[in-house]
Amino acid sequence: MVIYYIVALLVVLVDQWTKWKVVEAMEIGEKIPLIDGYLALLSHRNSGAAWGMLEGKMTFFYVITFLVVGGLLVYFHKEAKGDRLLSWSIMFIVGGAIGNFIDRVRLGEVVDFISVYIPVIQYNFPIFNVADAALTIGVLFMLIHTFIDDKTKEK
């Protein structure tokens, strides 16, 4: 079980290190192309949630993060024993939630910096960070787990 806590810790450490590097090295709004026209570092701040929703509602985010992380840790200890995919999903979500929580407490906003353009649909994906990516991966793992679990129960 300790390995899963290490996963969450690594998510937090990588998230905070990358955000620190962006804050130290880039001005807000500065853009550094990585794959021209597709992928760039773009220093941005977000005082809300995904896509800027609930902007400035810090107390709400503090309470929700505390409840979600606490609930997930209880669920992890009660339900995820022996289930690697569920354990990974929970700890990716926990690590991502804590990473963004640290920003909200420390800075009053979240540091975002990964900018992706999807040319096929001519869409600028909302700017995100390592914690956001971990949250997304965790949710995807949880959906896969749920699908597999449902299929197993059907048999």
LINSULKA-V197067 format. One record per residue. N is the residue number from 1. RES is the residue in one letter. PHI is phi as a letter, one per 30 degrees, with the letter a starting at -180 (NA if undefined). BURIAL is 1 if it has 9 or more other ideal C-beta (glycine too) atoms within 8 Angstrom, else 0. Layout:
[[N RES PHI BURIAL] [N RES PHI BURIAL]]
This chain:
[[1 M NA 0] [2 V e 0] [3 I e 0] [4 Y d 1] [5 Y d 1] [6 I d 0] [7 V e 1] [8 A d 1] [9 L d 1] [10 L d 1] [11 V e 1] [12 V d 1] [13 L d 0] [14 V d 1] [15 D e 1] [16 Q d 1] [17 W d 0] [18 T d 1] [19 K d 1] [20 W d 0] [21 K d 0] [22 V d 1] [23 V d 1] [24 E d 0] [25 A c 0] [26 M b 1] [27 E d 0] [28 I e 0] [29 G j 0] [30 E d 0] [31 K b 1] [32 I b 0] [33 P d 0] [34 L c 0] [35 I b 0] [36 D e 0] [37 G i 0] [38 Y b 0] [39 L b 1] [40 A a 1] [41 L d 1] [42 L b 1] [43 S d 1] [44 H b 1] [45 R b 1] [46 N b 1] [47 S c 1] [48 G b 1] [49 A c 0] [50 A e 0] [51 W h 0] [52 G i 0] [53 M d 0] [54 L h 0] [55 E e 0] [56 G i 0] [57 K c 0] [58 M d 1] [59 T e 0] [60 F e 0] [61 F d 1] [62 Y d 1] [63 V d 0] [64 I d 0] [65 T d 1] [66 F e 0] [67 L d 0] [68 V d 1] [69 V d 1] [70 G e 0] [71 G d 0] [72 L d 1] [73 L d 1] [74 V d 0] [75 Y d 1] [76 F e 1] [77 H d 0] [78 K d 0] [79 E c 0] [80 A c 1] [81 K e 0] [82 G i 0] [83 D c 1] [84 R d 0] [85 L d 1] [86 L d 1] [87 S d 1] [88 W e 1] [89 S d 1] [90 I d 1] [91 M d 1] [92 F d 1] [93 I d 1] [94 V e 1] [95 G d 1] [96 G d 1] [97 A d 1] [98 I d 1] [99 G e 1] [100 N d 1] [101 F d 1] [102 I e 1] [103 D d 1] [104 R d 1] [105 V d 0] [106 R d 0] [107 L c 1] [108 G i 0] [109 E a 1] [110 V c 1] [111 V d 1] [112 D c 1] [113 F a 1] [114 I c 1] [115 S c 1] [116 V b 0] [117 Y c 1] [118 I c 1] [119 P d 0] [120 V e 0] [121 I c 0] [122 Q h 0] [123 Y b 0] [124 N d 0] [125 F d 1] [126 P e 0] [127 I d 1] [128 F b 0] [129 N b 1] [130 V d 1] [131 A d 1] [132 D d 1] [133 A d 1] [134 A d 1] [135 L e 1] [136 T d 1] [137 I d 1] [138 G d 1] [139 V d 1] [140 L d 1] [141 F d 1] [142 M d 1] [143 L d 0] [144 I d 1] [145 H e 1] [146 T d 0] [147 F d 0] [148 I d 1] [149 D d 0] [150 D d 0] [151 K d 0] [152 T d 0] [153 K d 0] [154 E d 0] [155 K d 0]]
